[in-house]
Amino acid sequence: MKRLRRYINAVVWGAVVIVLGIGLLMWWMRAPLTETEVRRMVMTTIQQEAPASFYVTGVLTIAATSTVQETEYLMPQSFRLPLGATEATVRMPGHVSYGFSIDALRPEHIRIAEDGVVEVQLPELTTYSVEPDLSRMQIQTTTGTWQKWLGNEAERDRVQAEAFRQAQTALRLQADDYLRRSSQPHENTAVAMKKMLTPVLQAGGLEDPQFRFFVGPARVLEPQG
């Protein structure tokens, strides 16, 4: 009985070893991913992560300041006697998200280089949304002596509204300028792309995928780690 049990155990373990061996052999001998397959995996993954046709790769926290000053005159058409100036300064913090448009990415922008690195030509980064943080916004308004005495509330409100509008515009312009000048958003994008694409290509058979990202016309990034 013991000999029979040992025989059965030996047969079972032998079968397990054979199955594992065949599986390892098939894994070892499987064909490497073709460039077409890599393109399909990359495009499909990015499109799934960006249902709105825009892939957000990072968020900035910035602040913009705008100052508007207007002088009010007595009888401005004839005798221009200044009554004083109303000045409003708005400091507006905000959150800016950035990334690239999926519509500008094509399969031919993805290739496998001669050194085996997966190269991806990404579109230039652009601002996606600007969200002012109104809870942290600061408004400072000063008015001339005569205006205080006359109590021209409408003038003060109008100047404040204009300063608010200009601060919103400045927030977006500042974000656009930062994306053009700074390398950090591009590095963040490369890291985000590598983190997203690595497990997909590994599951497809690329054991240790390495990436080289071209962002816009000049920036070349090879994220490490």
C-alpha positions in Angstrom: 0.0 0.0 0.0 2.8 2.4 0.9 4.6 1.5 -2.3 1.5 2.2 -4.3 1.0 5.6 -2.6 4.6 6.5 -3.3 4.2 5.5 -6.9 1.1 7.6 -7.2 2.8 10.6 -5.6 5.8 10.2 -7.9 3.5 10.1 -10.9 1.6 13.2 -9.8 4.7 15.3 -9.0 6.3 14.1 -12.3 3.2 15.4 -14.2 3.4 18.7 -12.3 7.1 19.1 -13.2 6.4 18.2 -16.9 3.5 20.7 -17.1 5.6 23.5 -15.5 8.5 22.7 -17.7 6.3 22.9 -20.8 4.8 26.1 -19.6 8.2 27.7 -19.0 9.4 26.5 -22.3 6.4 28.0 -24.1 6.9 31.2 -22.2 10.6 31.3 -23.1 10.0 30.5 -26.8 7.1 32.8 -27.3 7.5 35.3 -30.1 8.5 38.9 -29.0 5.9 41.6 -29.4 5.9 43.2 -32.8 5.9 46.9 -33.3 2.2 46.7 -34.5 1.2 44.9 -31.3 3.1 47.5 -29.2 1.3 50.3 -31.0 -2.0 48.8 -30.5 -1.4 48.2 -26.8 -0.2 51.8 -26.2 -3.0 53.4 -28.2 -5.7 51.3 -26.6 -4.4 51.9 -23.0 -4.1 55.7 -23.5 -7.5 55.9 -25.1 -9.1 53.9 -22.2 -7.5 56.2 -19.7 -8.7 59.4 -21.4 -12.5 59.0 -22.3 -12.7 62.8 -22.9 -10.0 62.7 -25.7 -7.6 64.5 -23.4 -5.1 62.7 -21.1 -4.3 64.7 -18.0 -0.7 64.0 -16.8 -0.4 66.5 -14.0 -1.7 69.3 -11.8 -0.1 72.7 -10.9 -0.9 75.0 -8.0 -0.2 78.6 -9.0 -1.3 82.1 -8.1 -1.9 85.2 -10.3 -2.2 88.8 -9.2 -4.0 91.6 -11.1 -4.3 95.3 -10.2 -6.8 97.6 -11.8 -6.9 101.4 -11.1 -9.4 103.9 -12.4 -9.5 107.7 -11.6 -12.9 109.4 -11.4 -13.2 113.0 -12.5 -15.6 115.8 -11.8 -17.1 117.2 -15.1 -14.8 115.0 -17.2 -15.9 116.7 -20.5 -14.8 120.2 -19.5 -13.0 120.8 -16.2 -11.2 117.5 -15.4 -11.0 117.7 -11.6 -9.9 114.3 -10.3 -11.9 113.1 -7.3 -9.5 110.3 -6.6 -8.7 106.8 -7.8 -10.2 103.4 -7.0 -7.7 100.6 -7.1 -8.4 96.9 -6.7 -5.8 94.2 -6.4 -6.9 90.5 -6.7 -4.6 87.6 -5.8 -6.1 84.5 -7.1 -4.6 81.0 -6.4 -5.7 78.2 -8.6 -5.3 74.6 -9.7 -4.3 74.0 -13.3 -4.4 70.5 -15.0 -2.4 69.8 -18.1 -1.7 67.0 -20.5 -2.1 66.3 -24.2 -4.8 65.7 -26.7 -5.4 62.1 -27.7 -6.6 63.1 -31.1 -3.1 64.3 -32.0 -1.5 60.9 -31.2 -1.2 58.5 -34.1 0.0 54.8 -34.2 2.9 55.8 -36.3 4.1 58.0 -33.4 4.9 54.7 -31.5 7.9 52.5 -32.5 10.5 50.1 -31.2 14.0 51.5 -31.7 17.0 49.5 -32.7 18.1 49.3 -29.1 14.7 47.8 -28.1 13.4 50.9 -26.4 9.8 51.8 -27.0 9.7 55.3 -28.4 6.6 57.4 -28.2 6.2 60.8 -29.8 3.7 62.7 -27.6 1.9 65.9 -28.6 3.0 69.1 -26.9 1.6 69.7 -23.5 -1.3 72.1 -23.1 -3.5 73.5 -20.3 -6.6 71.5 -19.9 -8.5 73.3 -17.1 -8.0 76.3 -14.8 -9.9 76.2 -11.5 -9.6 79.3 -9.3 -9.5 78.6 -5.5 -12.1 81.3 -4.5 -11.9 80.3 -0.8 -8.2 81.5 -0.8 -8.7 84.5 -3.0 -7.6 87.9 -1.6 -9.1 91.3 -2.7 -7.7 94.6 -1.6 -9.5 97.8 -2.6 -8.6 101.4 -1.9 -10.6 104.5 -2.8 -9.8 108.3 -2.9 -11.1 110.6 -0.1 -13.7 112.3 -2.3 -15.0 108.9 -3.5 -15.3 107.7 0.1 -17.3 110.8 0.9 -19.5 110.4 -2.2 -20.0 106.7 -1.5 -19.6 105.5 -5.1 -20.1 101.7 -4.4 -20.9 101.0 -8.1 -17.4 102.3 -9.2 -15.7 100.1 -6.5 -17.6 97.0 -7.6 -16.9 97.6 -11.2 -13.1 97.9 -10.6 -13.1 94.8 -8.4 -14.9 92.8 -11.1 -12.4 93.9 -13.7 -9.5 92.9 -11.5 -11.1 89.6 -10.9 -11.6 89.0 -14.7 -8.0 89.9 -15.4 -6.7 87.6 -12.6 -8.5 84.7 -14.2 -7.0 85.4 -17.6 -3.5 85.9 -16.0 -3.9 82.5 -14.3 -4.3 80.7 -17.6 -1.5 82.7 -19.3 0.8 82.0 -16.4 0.0 78.2 -16.6 0.7 78.3 -20.4 4.0 80.1 -19.9 5.1 77.6 -17.2 4.4 74.6 -19.5 6.6 76.2 -22.2 9.5 77.1 -19.9 9.7 74.4 -17.3 10.9 70.8 -17.7 9.0 69.5 -14.7 5.6 69.0 -16.3 7.3 67.1 -19.2 9.2 64.9 -16.7 5.9 64.3 -14.8 4.3 63.3 -18.1 7.0 60.8 -18.9 6.8 59.2 -15.5 3.0 59.0 -15.7 3.1 57.4 -19.1 5.8 54.8 -18.1 3.8 53.9 -15.0 0.7 53.4 -17.0 2.2 51.5 -20.0 4.7 49.2 -18.2 2.3 46.6 -16.8 0.4 46.5 -20.1 3.4 45.7 -22.1 4.7 43.3 -19.5 1.4 41.4 -19.6 1.8 41.3 -23.4 5.2 39.6 -23.2 7.7 42.5 -22.9 9.6 41.5 -19.8 11.3 44.8 -18.9 10.0 47.6 -21.2 12.1 50.7 -21.5 10.7 54.0 -22.8 11.9 57.1 -24.6 9.3 59.9 -24.8 9.5 62.8 -27.3 7.3 65.6 -26.0 6.6 68.3 -28.5 9.3 69.2 -31.0 12.4 69.1 -28.9 12.1 67.4 -25.4 13.4 63.9 -25.1 12.8 62.1 -21.8 13.9 58.7 -20.6 12.3 58.1 -17.2 14.3 56.0 -14.9 13.2 53.6 -12.1 
